[in-house]
Amino acid sequence: MKRPRLKMRLGDLLVHEQIISEKELDTALEKQRETGRKLGATLIDLGYITEHQLLEFLSQQLKLPLLSISERRIPPEVFKLLPEVQARRHRALVIEADDNEALVGMSDPADLSSIDAINQLLAPRQVELAVVPEGELLSAFDNLYRRTKEIETFASQLQNEYEETSEFELGQLSLDEEGDEATVAKLLQSVFEDAVQVRASDIHIEPDENKLRIRQRIDGVLQENVLDETNIANALVLRLKLMAGLDISERRLPQDGRFNMKIRKHNIDVRVSTMPTQYGESCVMRLLDQSAGLLSLAQTGMPDNILKRVRSLIKRPHGMLLVTGPTGSGKTTTLYGALSELNTEAKKVITVEDPVEYRLPRISQVQVNNKIGLDFARVLRTTLRQDPDIIMVGEMRDHETVEIGLRGSITGHLVLSTLHTNDAITSAMRLIDMGAPSYLVAAALRGILAQRLVRRVCEKCTQNYQPDEAEQQWLEHLLEGSSEFEFKHGIGCQNCNHTGYHGRIGVFELLEMNGEMMDALRDNDTRAFAHAAKRHPGYQSMASVALEYARQGVTTVEEVLFLAESVEDNI
């Protein structure tokens, strides 16, 4: 191919075309010498030119097409013509290819050394170039260059080793330096790398009769990779047990453990849970990215009006604040966000958790250990003798924990905790159902924050959406006139792995206690409590909050209706 060449250096050309000034170029060149980055990227960082302007300019000057690849489905046999390492190094992706030609998208087609390297890698094909935004390329790399094939190769290799030895030797699975080179270690490394690359929160290893399923939870939804090598499940679980310090000889009872590992510059804390099933042990791992840092309350996505009220609740000297919701709804993230704001030199903060998810400085964190009788209730009793100002209890699990927590909150302590209920209104009654005296709940409880996570519409492929007849009826049921709103949905692109969703946002429902609600609790009157809660001027149900998100184009009608159905009894 004829190499595209600029008539003069990029900076001089931009000045010549009056896109930037001479002074701006000098500033950018000085900055470039400091950072070592390319001039184009430096100009964009300084705000002298937008990425789109630069790409359009390069496209015109080099007479190359400017393409968007976000919605393209590129087959594996095409993009894999360039290995991942080379693709990322040269910021280049094969978009189309046959035996004779290859269309390659680049973010910097003026980089002649990269073009020469690509020509060599794709020879004897004739290479044609196109200009592609860097953000789209980076997103495509993460979504296309998955570890799926690598996982399948290692699984097949491990299966062959298994057949040869008929039984796995522990030596193969040891954690010394040599053991790290074992096939099982390489396979697990690939599984973890793939999960981190696609932002998975959990990994499930599930042996079936004739299949081994490795599933990843991405944005709250499981995605499946099926392997034929069923026999290797034992080796994987055995290795994970060793890493988590569990009893490798025990296969009949469930076990829990944790370990830490470094993956793609991320410090990942892995919580392991094993459970015996019909076809071997199922293993589920929760991935906690310690290097991502804790979210503050403001970063959880909490609306300003709720954020302001939550902050006023946690600034109180005593009382109980409950955060409720199902597993995986972000309760712990919210509590840690509250703790990070309360964690000052003047306050003694103690947490009782099972397990401790994030390590916080200055805070005394206690991990529950039921094997030795160190349960929530016992730790909580001791905690009250440690002169705390603020106590965080991981979960209100039983009558004893609830009662100690409530009594702690009326004796001058702020108590934060979680509860597994569907919404805010049912949570207060749930405490009474667990055996706590109604007068105590009324005296101690100050507020209940219920939450869910809904998926965000992918910004790269969002389009207008017209609800069907059934959806419109549901929307009218939630809020009169809502079927006339304009809604959005994602059609699927490289950025969201063709799901239409990318990331999640919290939906919050805050209930602050007032005199009327306290009276209803003392009388143990569920109906009166629910009516008083709904009449509270600051109360807004989760379904209506989610509907507002959909109206703003943040989430979809599908997500709103799914959430509404799960709390339908309280709409």
PyMOL commands that set and color helices and strands:
alter all, ss='L'
color gray80, all
select helices_A, chain A and resi 10-16+22-35+39-45+51-62+76-79+84-90+112-122+134-144+148-165+170-173+179-181+183-197+230-244+290-292+298-300+304-314+331-342+370-372+376-383+399-409+424-433+438-444+469-478+482-484+515-522+526-535+542-551+557-566+568-570
alter helices_A, ss='H'
color red, helices_A
select strands_A, chain A and resi 92-97+101-106+126-131+202-207+212-218+221-227+255-263+266-277+280-289+319-324+349-353+364-367+390-393+414-419+445-457+462-465+487-490+501-512
alter strands_A, ss='S'
color yellow, strands_A
deselect
rebuild
show_as cartoon
